[in-house]
C-alpha cells in the first residue's frame, strides 16, 4: 500500500468514532431508608443488579448518616419472626436481588440528624472484591412513603 493511501486510511479510521463496549457493572436502584422517630434504627432498602460476569458479594455498607450500617436479614419460620446480621450477600452474574422489608436490608444503627424524611443520604456499598458502589438513598416515612 502506498504511503498516501495508508495516510488516508489512517486519517479515516482516526476520525471514525469506535463504539465502546458497555461496561458491565453493579447497579443500585430504588434506594431508600425508612425513617423512624428518635434514635430508633432505620431500615435501608434497594435493588441490586449484578451486570458483571462473576458473582459479587456485598459485604458491608457505610454512611455518615449512621453510627453503624450493617447488613441484616429478616426471616419468618414457624410463625416466629427474627432478624440477624449477615456477613455478606452473594449476587450471581446477571441476577437482581431486592433488599426489602421482611428480607435482606441495611440496618442504620444510631441514625444521625440527616436521616429526616425527604433527605437524600449518600451510602457506599462495599463488596468483597474491593469494589465500592455509591448510591443516594431517599428517606421516607415509617409507611415507606
C-alpha positions in Angstrom: 0.0 0.0 0.0 1.5 3.3 -0.9 2.2 6.0 1.6 -0.6 8.3 0.5 -3.2 5.6 0.6 -2.0 4.4 4.1 -2.2 8.0 5.4 -5.8 8.4 4.0 -6.9 5.1 5.6 -5.3 6.1 8.9 -7.0 9.5 8.8 -10.4 8.0 8.1 -10.1 5.4 10.9 -8.9 8.1 13.3 -11.8 10.3 12.6 -14.4 7.5 12.9 -15.6 7.1 16.5 -15.5 3.5 17.6 -18.4 2.3 19.7 -17.2 1.5 23.1 -18.4 -1.8 24.6 -20.7 -1.2 27.5 -19.0 -1.7 30.9 -20.6 -4.4 33.0 -21.3 -3.1 36.4 -23.1 -3.5 39.7 -26.2 -1.1 39.7 -28.2 0.1 42.7 -31.8 1.4 42.1 -34.9 2.3 44.2 -32.8 3.0 47.3 -34.5 4.3 50.4 -34.4 4.4 54.2 -37.4 4.1 56.5 -37.1 7.0 59.0 -38.4 6.2 62.4 -38.8 8.6 65.4 -35.8 9.5 67.6 -32.9 7.2 67.7 -34.8 4.1 66.5 -32.8 2.1 63.9 -33.7 2.7 60.3 -34.1 0.0 57.6 -32.5 0.6 54.2 -33.9 -1.0 51.1 -32.8 -1.1 47.5 -32.5 -3.2 44.4 -29.0 -4.5 43.4 -28.3 -5.7 39.9 -25.1 -7.6 39.1 -24.3 -6.8 35.4 -20.9 -8.5 35.6 -19.9 -12.0 34.5 -18.9 -13.0 38.1 -20.7 -13.4 41.4 -20.3 -10.4 43.6 -20.5 -10.5 47.4 -22.0 -7.4 49.2 -20.0 -7.4 52.4 -20.9 -4.1 54.0 -22.1 -0.5 53.7 -21.1 2.9 55.1 -22.8 6.2 55.5 -22.1 9.3 57.6 -25.8 9.3 58.5 -25.5 6.2 60.6 -23.4 5.4 63.6 -23.1 1.9 62.2 -24.6 0.5 59.0 -25.0 -3.3 58.9 -26.3 -6.0 56.5 -29.3 -7.8 58.1 -31.9 -10.4 57.1 -35.4 -10.8 58.5 -37.0 -14.3 58.3 -40.2 -15.8 59.5 -40.1 -19.5 60.5 -43.0 -21.3 62.2 -44.8 -18.1 62.8 -41.8 -16.5 64.6 -40.1 -13.5 63.0 -36.4 -13.0 63.6 -33.7 -10.6 62.3 -30.0 -11.2 62.3 -26.8 -9.7 61.0 -25.2 -11.3 57.9 -21.6 -11.1 56.8 -22.2 -11.0 53.1 -24.8 -11.5 50.4 -23.9 -13.1 47.1 -25.5 -11.9 43.8 -25.0 -14.2 40.8 -23.9 -12.8 37.4 -26.8 -11.2 35.7 -29.1 -11.5 38.7 -31.1 -8.9 40.6 -31.6 -9.0 44.3 -34.2 -6.9 46.1 -33.4 -5.7 49.6 -36.9 -5.2 51.0 -38.9 -5.2 54.3 -39.1 -8.8 55.5 -35.9 -9.9 53.8 -32.4 -8.6 53.3 -31.9 -4.9 54.3 -29.4 -2.4 55.7 -29.8 -1.5 59.4 -28.8 2.0 60.2 -27.9 2.0 63.9 -27.8 5.3 65.8 -29.2 7.4 62.9 -28.0 10.9 62.7 -29.9 14.1 62.3 -29.5 13.9 58.5 -31.9 10.9 58.4 -35.0 13.0 58.0 -37.9 12.4 55.7 -37.3 13.9 52.3 -33.5 13.9 52.6 -31.1 12.0 50.3 -28.4 10.1 52.2 -25.2 9.0 50.4 -24.3 5.4 51.1 -21.3 3.4 49.9 -21.9 -0.3 49.3 -18.8 -2.4 49.9 -18.0 -5.6 48.1 -15.6 -8.4 49.0 -13.6 -7.9 45.8 -12.8 -4.3 46.9 -15.5 -2.7 44.6 -17.4 0.2 46.1 -20.7 1.4 44.7 -22.2 4.8 45.7 -25.9 5.4 45.9 -28.2 8.1 47.2 -31.0 6.7 49.5 -34.2 8.7 49.7 -35.5 9.0 53.3 -39.2 8.1 53.5 -41.6 8.0 56.4 -42.5 4.9 58.6 -45.0 3.7 56.0 -42.5 3.8 53.2 -43.8 6.9 51.6 
